[in-house]
Amino acid sequence: MPGPLSARLLPLAERALAAPADRLTVPDVTRRAVWDAVPGPLRTRVLDDAAEELGRPAPRLTAGAWARALRDGNRSAYEDAAWRLQERVSLLCLAAVLTGESADATDPAPGACPHLDAAVDGLVAFAEASTWCWAPHERFAAARGEVVPDPDDPYPDLGTAEVAALFAWADHALGPHLDRRAPGLRRRLRREVDQRLLGPFERRRDWPWIGADGGANNWNPWMHGAVLAAALLLCDDPGDHGRRVRLVSLVVEGLDHYVRVLPDDGGIDEGISYWWAGACRLLEILDLLAEAGGPALDARELPLLAALLKYPRRMHLGSDRYVNVGDAPARLDTRQPWQVPFRWGGRLGQPDTVAHALAGARQQGCAAPPRAGLGRALAALADRDWCRAVTGPAPEETWQERETWLPRLQILVAREAAGSADGLTLAVKAGHNGEHHNHLDVGSYWLAVDGRPLVVDVGRPTYTAQTFGPDRYAAWPFTSAWHNVPEPGAGQCPGAAYRAREVDVELRAEATALTAELSGAYPAGAVARWDRTVRLTRAAPEAAAAYVSVEDRWRDGPPEVALRHVLAGHVEHGDGWARVTPPDGGRGLEMRWEPGAATVAVEPRELDDPLLTRSWGEVLTRLTLTVRGPEPQGGLCVRWLVAAAPLNYRSGRPSISNR
């Protein structure tokens, strides 16, 4: 049965896809009216960064670095170099477009086209590479037991998608100048993309990332977006029309698998960073289809898109910090295409989404980050509305909703008041342990004060070759022992069968709460029943301050149970209380429970992973409350309140004290 995109678009694709590149909002370098209109601050940022880049050596892609993923599990040695080279080429292409530099191939003048020449070098370096596939994804080499990829048997993956999209947009934007300066290169770009991506995509229709089995994730729009760009921008010979239509039709059919699995509440179980990798790319694909094919290929009115667009601002805590379910860092990567939610927020009448997008771009300090991809950066600089808004006055930060409940993902976010990150923000999830990029975190919660998370989710560490295999949960950040969940004699188990039950929410002006029964997340027999209620109670006029309570009740469990709490900051504790204060001395949290009801233990965890230290600094602290008793049932209630910073705390390093 055709999906929502296929049913609408495929009957019209044949007539709509004649000369599609001519209709795109991103023109080529010869359209100077567009590129000369880029505001001075944005232009200066690109050219200054490009000047610095020209002073650095280009990253090298080596066989030894690629093989490390298969030898010792290290993915970063090769993938970091590939990302740096992609970012370098994208930046230099942007600079070449903005300057409009050009010269004949035989022009011997030194420095005639510094950005263009260096971009050509990078494009050729990618063309000469044996593979664009990142080693952990290269199933063909692994099946052969080899650590050297075979160029004649390519495996298209996310690395392939990144380079293919880079080639497509570089050819589109700089084509007339490449013809002058590097004749023959454009033919080479087409050959490489055809051999490594388009050909395999056409010939084989069971690539796992298509998600035909119902398991589509961010790979689906990431891959299909690259195929679409290549089909529209590189299949441009007079005889290519039929192939272009066929490729676009396959893209639309493939995207339906992704659209079918998106929940109607707009949630992304892979986490906030994968909203940009998946949902955001879907929005970009729909834009590109509408631009290339006109109204006939415009499917931007799908009902679920409005909720999908709200997800980033709904998960926002403050500054660059977000509720980080799944494999998301607590601090968002600073190189995102914020012009996409800006544009879509305007289209769908969401002023809060527009304001959040502008604030996000200001937070990252770059309106068109090359690391996000050349096509994305070109689209940002060619968008006059975006350029005008992002260089204009700062928006008022009023996009925070009082509460957000995503029933499909079972994620609740609640704030003291709408329109502000001040005070307490609570997030809590139920869900199950078979989610995409899953952590063992059923029943976990987050607490932030003034937008700063203090009861936290560790987030993902640097990926290795083991991250997506059977040894995933050998990495401590993925385990339930390092999430804010109970431990009734055993940790949580992976798999969709291990889930919360009897989930209910309370959404009222005076309080917001989630209640769930958690025993199903643990091994059979660990505990007969575990009820957890996490509630934010808001301050009423002339009443006590707002607070968060976490009430746990269990039955037929072991004689000793543990309640884990992962804290970011300086930790003090005593009988019946604990306090966590941010390293910068801002307002913290005070934790209270009945004195004598539990013993408290704290465990500092030194951090050396760069992804984790970027979010948390050098240390996180796990505070464990242990409840012991002969009775088969028990309970404990913990209350969290905003606390002023201790006056005697001056260290910039999180630490622990007991007094």
N, C-alpha and C positions, 0 to 999 in steps of 0.2 A: 504494500500500500504506500503510495507516495507520501512523503513527509510534508510539513507545512511550507518548506521552501521549494521543494521539487514541484509540488502541485501548482504553485503560483508562477514560478519562473521558467521552468524548462520549456513549456510550449512556446515561449516568446524569445528564447535565446538565439535562435537561428538568425532572425532579422535584426536583433538588437546589437550584435557584436561585430558589426563592420567598423573597422578603424577605431577601436575603443580608446586607444591611447590619446587620440586627439581631443577627447572629451573630458579628460581628467583635470581636476583642479590644480594638480601639480604640473606645471609646464616644463619644457626643456630650457636649457641655459640661454637660448637665444631670445626668450621672452623677457626682455630686460625690465619692462614695466612692472612685472611682478617681483623680480628679485631685487631691483633697485629700491623698491618700496619697503623692504625689510627695515624696521626701525634701527636707528644707530646703536643702541645698547645691545640688541641681539646680534647685529652684524659684528660689532666689536668683540663680543664674547667668542663668537665662532673663529674669527680671524686671529685673535690673541691665542686661543687654544691651539689653533693649527700651527701658528709660529712656534709654540713650544713643542708640538709634536714633531715638527720637521727637525728639531734639534736632538731628537732621541732616535736611537736605532730601532728599526722595525722588528717586531717580535718574529721569532723563527719557529716554524712548525717542524719538529723533529720526530723521527721514528722512535727514538728512545723514550721521549716523553709520552708518545701515544701508547707505547707498549707497557708503560708503568701501570696503567689501569688493569691490565691482564696479569701483570707480574706481582705487584704488591698492593693493588687496590687504589693507588693514588690517581684520581681523575684530574686533579687540579693542574698538574704539571703541563698537560697538553691543553685542556679546555680553557685555562686562564690565558694562555698564549693565543689561542684561536679567538677568544673574545677581545683581547687587546688589539689583535690585528684587524678584526672586524670594526672595532671602534675607531681605530686609526684611519682606515680607508674611508669609513663613513664621514668622519670629520674632514678629511682632506677633500672629499667630493663636495661637501657642503661649502667649503672655502672656495673651491674652483667654480662652483655655481655662483656664489655671491660676488666674486671678483670678475667673473666672465673671462678669465684669462684663456688665451688660445694662441697657438702658433703652428706652423707647418711642421711636418715630421722631420724635415731636413734643416730646420732653423737651428743653427749651432749656438745661438746666443745663450750663455749661461743664465739660469734663473728666469727664462722667458715664461715658463709655466710651472712654478715650483710645486703648487698644490696638485695640479693635474698630473704632472710627471710622477710625483710620489704616490698618488692614488693609483695610477696605472701600474706602478711597481707592485703595490699591494694586491691589486686584482690578479696580476699574473702570478704572484706567489700562491694565491689560492687556487688558480687554475692548474698550477704545476703540482699541487699537493696530491698525494696518492688517494686521499679520501677526505671528505668533509664530515664524515660520520664520527661522532665521539665514541671512543673505544668501548665503553660499557654497553653501548647500544648495538654494536656491530656483531650481530648474531652469526653472520656467515663466517667471519674469521674465527670466532670462538668455536663454531661447529667443526672447522677444519683443524682446530688445535694450533692455530697460527697467531703470531703477534705482529704480523705485517699485513695490512689490508690489500686486497686485490682490486686494482682500478677497474678491471673488467667485470667485476661482480659487486656493484655498489649497494650499500644498504642505506636507504634514505631515512634520515632521522632529524632531530631538531637542529643539529649542527649543519646538516645539509640544507635545511630550510633557511637558516640564517644566511648562508653564503649565496644560495640561489636568489633570495630576495635582494641581497646586496647587489648582485650582478644585474638583476632586472631593473632596479631603480637607478643604479649608476648608468646603465645603458640609456635609460629613458631620459634622465636629467642631463647627461653630458654627451649624448650620442653625436650631435653635430661636431663637437670639439674633439671627441675621440676619433672621429673619422679623419680629421685633419692631423692630429698629433700622433695617433697610434693606429694607423690603418691596419686592419686585420684583427684588431683586438675584439671588436664587437662580434665578429663571426666566431672567435674562440669562446667568448662568453656564452653564446648560444649553444655551441657544441657541448660545453661542459655541463650546462644546466640540463640539456636534453639527455645526456648520458647518465647523469647522476640522480636526477629527480623526475623529469617529465616522462622519460621512457619507462622506468620502473613503475611509476604511478599508473601509467596506462596499461602496462602488460599484466600487472598483478593486482588483484582486487581484494586480497585477504590480508593486507598489512594490518598488524594489530592496532596501530594508531587510528585506523578508520573507525574502530569501535562498533563494527556491525553486530557484535555479540551483546550489545547493550552496555558496554563498559567504557564508552567514550569519555575522555578527559581532556586536559589542556592540549595534549598533543594534536587532537583533531583540528581545531582551528589554527593552531600554529603551523601545522603541515599544509593544510588546505589554503591558508593565506599565502604561503610561498608559492604553491602551485598556481594559484589564481594570478598573482603578480607576474609570474613567468609567462603564463599563457597570454595574458593581455599585453604585455610589454615586449616579449621576445618572439612570440609567434606572429610576426608582422610581415612576412613575405606574402605576395599576392595569393599564393597557393595554400597558405596556412589557415584560411578562414574555417574550413571544415574541422581541422584539428583543434583550433581554438575553441570552437563551439563544443566539441566533444570534451575537451579538458574542463571547460567551465561547467558543463553539465555534470561531470563526475564530481567536481568540487561541491556543487549544490547538493547532489545526492549524498555525499559524504557528510556535509555539515548537518544534514537532517538527523544523523545519528547523535550528534552533540546536542542539538536543540531538544531532541526527545528526552534526554536525561537531565536537562536543567530543571531544577525545582521551580515551581511557580512562585515561591516566596523570594526568589532572587539570590538565594544563598549559594556559596561556593565552598564545598567541603574541603577542597585542597588548600584553602587559606587565602588571605588577602593578596599575597604576592602572586598567586596563581590566578587571581582575577585578571591581572594584567596579561598573563600568558595565555589565558583561555577566553574568558568572557569579553575582555577588551578587544582581542583579535577578532572575535565574532562581529563586534560592532564595526570594526575597521573593514572587514570583508563586505559587510552589507553596504557600507559607504562606497567601497570601490565598485561593487556590482552596480549600484545605482548611478554612479558617475559614468561608468563605461557603457552601460546599457540604457540609461535614461529611465523613464517611468516604467518601462516594460520589465526591468530587472530591479525595481525598487521594492524591497521587502522589509522596510524599516518600521513597519507598524505592527510587528509581532507583539501580541499582548504581554509576553513575559519580559520584554526588554525594559519596560519602565521599572520593574522591581529589581532586575539585574543591575541596572545603572546605579541604584541607590546603595548597593552593598558596600563600596569603600567608605562612604561617609557614615554609614550606620556602624561600621566597625571602628571608626576613628576614636581614639582616646584623647589625643592632644599632641601638638607638634608633629613629629614623624612617627608616632607610636600608635599601634593598632592592636585590636584583639586578634591574636595570632593563632587561630586554630590551624590544624594541619601543619604542613611544612612551611610555615611562614615565620620570618623573623619578627621580633617585637618592634623593631624599627624598620620601616619600609625602605627598600632600596631606593636610592636617591636619583634614579635615572628612569623615570616613567613618562609615557606620552600623555601628559595631563590634558593636552588639547582634545583628546578623544572624549572624556566625560564632560569637558567644557562644551564641546560642540553638541553632543547628544543631550546634555542638560538643557541647552537652549531649545533644541528641536522638540523635546518632550515636555517643555514647560516645567522644569525643575530648577528654580533659582538657587535652591540650597546646594544642588549638585554643581552648578556653575561656580558658586562661591567657594566650595570645597576644592574644586579643581584649580582655581586661581591660587588659593592658599597653598595647595600642594606644590605647584610649580614654584612659587616663591620660596617655599621651604627647601626645595632641592636646589634652588639657585640657578636653574637652567630651564628655559622654555622649550628647547629643542635638543634634548640630549642624544648625541650620536650613538651611545651605547644601546639605546632602545631600538636602534635600527635606522638605516638611511631613509627608507620610505616614510617612517614616522616623523623623522626630523624634517624632511622636505615638506611634508604635509603641514607641520606646525609653522614653518617659516613662510609658507605660501598662503596661510590663512590670515587675512588682514584683521578679522575680528579678534582672533586669538592674540595676535601680536599687539594690537591696540590695547586689549584688556590686560594682558600680562605685564605691560609696561606702564599701566595706569595706576590709579589709587588702589591700595590694598582693600580687599573685601572685608565686610564685617563678619565675624565668625559666629553665625547663629544657626548653623545647619544641624546641630545635635538634637536628635529626637529624645523626648523624655524616656521612651522605651521602645525597643524593637524586639519583636518575637518572630523568629523564623521557624515555623512549625515543621517543615520538612527536614531541616538540619537539626532542629531542636536546640537552637542557640538563642539565648535571651541576653539583651544588653539593656541596662537601666541606669539612668542618671538622676541626680538630685533634682535637676530642673532642666527643662528643654532650653535649647539655645545657648548652652554654656558647658564647658568642661570643668568648671570650678566644683570643688567638693568631691564627693564620692561618685565613682562610676563602677558598676558591677557588671560582669559578664559571666555567664554560666552555661554549660552545655550538657546535654544528655547524650543522645545519639547512640552510635555503636562503634565497634572497633574494627570495622571492615571498610572504613571510608578511604577515599583516595588520599594518598600521603598520610596515612593514619598514624596517630599516636595513641597510646593506651591511656585515654583520658576521659572515659565516661564518668560524668558527675563532677568534672573539674570546674574551677572558677578562677576569675581574675578580679583584682581590685586595684583601682587607680585613684590617686588623690591629685586633684588639679591637673588631670591629664597625664600624670606620671604613674605607670604601673609599679606597684610594690609587692603585691601577691601575684605571681607571674607564671606564665608558661615559658619554659626555657627556650623554645623554638628549635629550629633544626640546626644541626652542626653542618660543617662542610661535607658535601656528598663524597662518598667513596664508591668503589665498585660493589661493595656489600650492601649499600643503603637500600636497594630495591630487590634484594634477594632474601633467602631464608634466614639470614643472620641480621636482618634489619634491627630487631629488638635487642641485639647485643650492645647497641649504642645507648648509653644511659639516658640521653635526652628524650628518647622515644618511649621509655618505660613508664609504667604507672607509679613506680617508686619515686619518680621525679616530676610528678604532677600533683595537683592539690586534691587528692582523692583518698578515700579510706584504703587501708590494707588489713583485711580481716584474716591474717595468717598467710595470705598469698596475694600475689599481684594479679592485675587484670590480664586477660587472654586476648590474643588477636583473632579477628574474624567477625563477620557481620552477625553471627549468632550471639556474640557477647555484647549485650546491649542494655540500655535502660528500659524499664517498663513502667507503666502507670504514670506517664509523664503528664504533668498538669502545670498550668501557669496561672498566676494571679496578676492582673493588670488593673491597678487602681491608682487614683491620684495620690493616695497616702502611702501606698506600698506596692512593690512589684516583686514577685517571687516565682521560683521554679521548684517543683517537687518531683522527685523521681525515686523509683525503687531500683537499687543498683546491684542486687545480688547476681543478676544475670550476666554481669560483666566479669565475674570471677569463676574459677574452676568449680565444677559441681561439688557441692558439699562444703565449700569454704564457709558459707554463711547462709542460713535459710532465708533471711530477709534483711535488707538494709535500706532504710528510708532516709533520704536527705532532702532538706528544704533549705534553700538559699534565698534570703529575702533582703531587699533594700527597703528600709522604712524611712520615709522622708520626714524632715522636720516640719512640724505644724506651727502656726503662729503662736508665739509665747509658750512653746513646748520645747522638749529636749532636742538636742542636735540629731541630725540624721545618723543612721548606723546600718550596718549589714550584720545579719545573724546567719549562722550556719548551724543547723540543728540536725544531728545524726542520731538515728535510733536503729538498733539492730536486734536480731533474735536468732538464737541457736548458732552462735558464732564461737570462735575459739576463746579461751580464757584471757587472751591478750590481743588487743587490736590497736592499730596505729593509724593516726590521722596525719597525713603529710601536708606540709605547707612550704612552698618554694618562695623565698623572699629576696628582694633586690634592695640592698642598702645596709645600713648599720643596724644591728640587731641587739637589743637588750631583753632580758627576760628574768622572771622570778616565778614564785608560786602563784598561779592564777592570772598571770599577765605576761605580755611581751610587747615590744615596741619595735617598729622598723621605720627608719628615717632615711630619706634619699641621701646619696653621697654629697649632693650640693647643699644640704641643709634645709631644704624646703619642708613643707608640712608632711608629716608622716602618718602612720597608722598605729593605733593602740589595739591590742588583742586581749580579750578578757575571757576567762572561763572560771568555773567554780573552783576556788582553791582546794587542793587536795584531791580533786576528781581525776587528775591525770598527771603523769610525770612528763617533764619537758626535756628534750634533748635537741641540741643544735649541731649541725654539721656543715662547715664551710666547704665549698667546692671550688677549687682553683680552676680558672678558665684559661685555656691557651688557644682555643679555636677562634680564628679571626671573625667568623660570623657571630659567635657568641659574645666575644669581647666587645664587638661593635654595639651590641644591644645592652650589655650589662657591666662592662668593665672587667675587672680581674677576678671577681668572686661572686658567686651566688651562695645563699645559705638555705639549707633545708631545716625547718623546725618541725619536729615530730612530737605529737602528743600521744602518749601511750596510756591506754585505759586497761586496767586489770581488774578482774573480779571473778568470783566463783559462780555468779549467776549466768544462765545461758542467754540473757538479754541485757542490753545496756543502752546507754545514750550519753551524749555530750552536746552542749550548745556553746558555740564560740561566738562572741560579739566583736565586731570591728568598728572603731570610731576614728575620726580624724583627730590627730594629735599634733600639737606644735612641736617643732624640732627641739631636742634637748639643748639647753644653752651651753653645755660644756663640750659639745661635739664639734670638732674642727677638722678631723681627718677627711681627706678626699677618698680614702679607701674604705669600702665596707668592712665592718669588723663585728665582733661578737663580744658581749660582756654579760656577766651574770651577777646580779647584786640583790 
